[in-house]
Amino acid sequence: QVQLVESGGGLVQPGGSLALSCVDSSSIFIMYVMGWYRQAPGKQRELVAAITRSARTYYADSLVGRFTIARDNAKNTVYLQMNSLKPEDTAVYYCNAAQWSGYGIPAHGALFGSWGQGTQVTVSS
């Protein structure tokens, strides 16, 4: 069973920043490529960023330069630093193991089909 807990979301004004954290209480995800996903109202869940154990990263095209993904394998934690936030970034953000070799474009779906509660990010004036 997936045991991932996301935190750090909240309400921010456009142009603001948030830092999200994802902790794996089961200690299993240290073995996998990790990703951040988001789902906006009325839209499909989409991959935001992914990171391998060796810190190779992927970002959705529209997010390059604004979002930064990082991980601390020893702490079983993945981070997402979000800067210059826009209203269209509003979504519930989730973490999960990602289907990515470290090259090319990751698969659209996560490795595991079970999702946590996510953390709500709202960007509004």
C-alpha positions in Angstrom: 0.0 0.0 0.0 1.2 3.5 -0.9 2.0 5.5 2.2 2.9 9.0 1.0 2.0 12.2 2.8 2.1 15.5 1.0 2.3 18.9 2.8 3.1 22.5 2.3 0.2 23.6 0.2 -1.8 26.7 0.8 -3.2 30.0 -0.5 -0.8 32.3 -2.2 -1.0 35.4 -4.4 0.2 35.3 -8.0 3.9 35.6 -8.1 4.3 34.0 -4.7 6.1 30.8 -3.8 5.4 27.6 -2.0 7.5 24.6 -1.0 5.9 21.2 -0.9 7.1 18.1 0.8 6.3 14.4 0.4 7.3 11.9 3.0 7.2 8.2 2.5 6.4 6.6 5.9 6.9 3.1 4.5 10.5 3.7 3.4 9.8 1.9 0.1 9.9 4.9 -2.3 13.6 5.5 -1.7 14.0 2.7 -4.3 12.1 4.5 -7.1 12.0 7.5 -9.3 9.7 10.0 -7.7 7.3 12.4 -9.2 5.0 15.3 -8.4 1.6 15.3 -10.1 -1.3 17.7 -9.9 -4.9 17.7 -10.8 -6.8 20.9 -11.4 -10.6 21.1 -11.3 -12.2 19.5 -14.3 -8.8 18.3 -15.7 -6.9 15.0 -15.8 -4.0 14.5 -13.4 -0.7 15.5 -15.0 2.9 15.0 -14.2 4.6 18.1 -12.9 8.2 16.9 -12.4 10.2 13.8 -11.7 13.5 13.0 -10.1 15.7 9.9 -10.2 17.7 8.6 -7.2 20.8 10.2 -8.8 18.9 13.5 -9.1 18.3 13.5 -12.9 15.2 15.6 -13.3 12.3 16.2 -15.6 9.8 19.1 -15.8 6.7 19.7 -17.7 7.5 22.2 -20.4 5.5 25.1 -19.0 7.1 24.7 -15.6 10.8 24.8 -16.5 12.5 27.6 -14.7 9.7 28.1 -12.1 9.5 24.7 -10.3 12.4 22.7 -8.8 12.2 19.1 -7.7 14.6 17.7 -5.2 14.9 14.6 -3.0 16.6 13.5 0.2 16.9 9.7 0.0 18.1 9.4 3.6 14.9 11.2 4.8 12.6 9.5 2.4 11.4 12.9 1.3 10.8 14.6 -2.0 10.4 18.3 -2.4 8.9 20.7 -4.9 9.9 24.3 -4.8 7.3 26.4 -6.7 8.2 30.0 -7.6 6.4 32.7 -9.6 3.1 30.9 -9.1 0.2 31.6 -11.5 -3.5 31.1 -11.1 -3.3 28.2 -13.5 -1.0 26.4 -11.0 -4.0 25.9 -8.7 -4.5 22.2 -8.2 -4.2 19.4 -5.7 -0.6 18.2 -5.8 0.3 14.6 -5.3 3.5 12.6 -5.1 4.0 9.1 -6.3 6.6 6.8 -7.8 7.1 7.8 -11.5 7.5 5.6 -14.6 10.6 7.1 -15.9 14.0 5.7 -17.0 15.7 9.0 -16.4 15.7 9.7 -20.2 13.1 11.0 -22.5 9.6 11.8 -21.4 8.1 10.0 -18.4 4.9 8.0 -18.7 1.8 10.0 -17.9 0.8 7.7 -15.1 2.5 6.9 -11.8 4.0 3.5 -11.0 1.4 2.8 -8.4 -2.3 3.2 -8.8 -3.0 4.3 -5.2 -2.9 8.0 -4.4 -2.7 9.9 -1.2 -4.8 12.9 -0.2 -2.5 15.4 -1.8 -2.0 19.0 -0.8 -4.1 21.9 -2.1 -2.3 24.7 -3.8 -4.5 27.8 -4.6 -3.0 30.8 -6.4 -5.4 33.7 -6.3 -5.5 37.4 -5.7 
